[in-house]
Amino acid sequence: MTKKIETYVENNDLNEIMLILEELDDEKLAVELLKEFNDKTKVHGQLILDMNSNLDNEEWKVKCDKARQDVEAVVQRIKSLK
């Protein structure tokens, strides 16, 4: 069975996220959110690229879904600040 590759953050979303973070008055919060966003998208990207080939397909899918939800949660938190 082939693995379906899904990306969560589109370029338009990424531009919006960066603009929101750049315009935040609280620079410390902006940096923390950007770091969290980068960390979550890194984990998701590594799973999409299947960098841990020890996972069976079902385990991979569960981890990908969780990582995508983590990215989505950070994106929603950032978007709620605009």
C-alpha positions as CSV (number, residue, x, y, z in Angstrom):
1,M,0.0,0.0,0.0
2,T,1.4,3.4,-0.9
3,K,1.4,6.2,1.6
4,K,-0.6,9.3,0.8
5,I,1.4,12.4,1.3
6,E,-0.5,15.4,2.7
7,T,0.9,18.7,3.5
8,Y,-0.9,21.0,5.9
9,V,0.5,24.5,5.5
10,E,0.0,26.0,2.1
11,N,2.1,29.0,1.0
12,N,-0.8,31.4,1.5
13,D,-1.2,30.1,5.1
14,L,2.5,30.4,5.7
15,N,2.6,34.0,4.5
16,E,-0.4,34.8,6.7
17,I,1.3,33.2,9.7
18,M,4.5,35.0,9.2
19,L,2.7,38.4,8.8
20,I,0.7,37.8,12.0
21,L,3.9,36.9,13.9
22,E,5.8,39.9,12.5
23,E,3.0,42.3,13.5
24,L,2.7,41.0,17.1
25,D,3.6,43.6,19.7
26,D,4.8,40.8,22.1
27,E,8.1,39.8,20.4
28,K,8.7,37.1,23.0
29,L,5.4,35.4,22.2
30,A,6.0,35.7,18.4
31,V,9.4,34.0,18.8
32,E,7.9,31.2,21.0
33,L,5.1,30.6,18.5
34,L,7.4,30.6,15.5
35,K,9.7,28.1,17.3
36,E,6.7,25.9,18.2
37,F,5.4,26.1,14.6
38,N,8.9,25.2,13.2
39,D,9.2,22.3,15.6
40,K,5.8,20.9,14.8
41,T,6.2,21.2,11.0
42,K,9.6,19.6,11.2
43,V,8.2,16.5,13.0
44,H,5.3,16.4,10.4
45,G,7.7,16.8,7.5
46,Q,10.0,14.0,8.7
47,L,7.1,11.7,9.0
48,I,5.8,12.6,5.5
49,L,9.3,11.9,4.2
50,D,9.2,8.6,6.1
51,M,12.5,9.2,7.8
52,N,11.7,6.4,10.3
53,S,11.2,3.3,8.1
54,N,10.8,1.1,11.2
55,L,7.1,2.2,11.4
56,D,4.5,0.0,9.8
57,N,1.9,1.8,7.7
58,E,-0.8,2.0,10.4
59,E,1.6,3.3,13.0
60,W,3.0,5.8,10.4
61,K,-0.5,7.0,9.6
62,V,-1.4,7.5,13.3
63,K,1.8,9.5,13.9
64,C,1.2,11.6,10.8
65,D,-2.3,12.4,11.8
66,K,-1.2,13.4,15.3
67,A,1.6,15.5,13.9
68,R,-0.8,17.2,11.4
69,Q,-3.2,18.0,14.3
70,D,-0.3,19.5,16.3
71,V,0.6,21.7,13.3
72,E,-3.1,22.7,12.9
73,A,-3.4,23.6,16.5
74,V,-0.4,25.9,16.4
75,V,-1.6,27.5,13.1
76,Q,-5.0,28.1,14.7
77,R,-3.5,29.7,17.8
78,I,-1.4,32.0,15.6
79,K,-4.4,32.9,13.4
80,S,-6.5,33.7,16.5
81,L,-4.1,36.5,17.3
82,K,-4.8,38.6,14.3
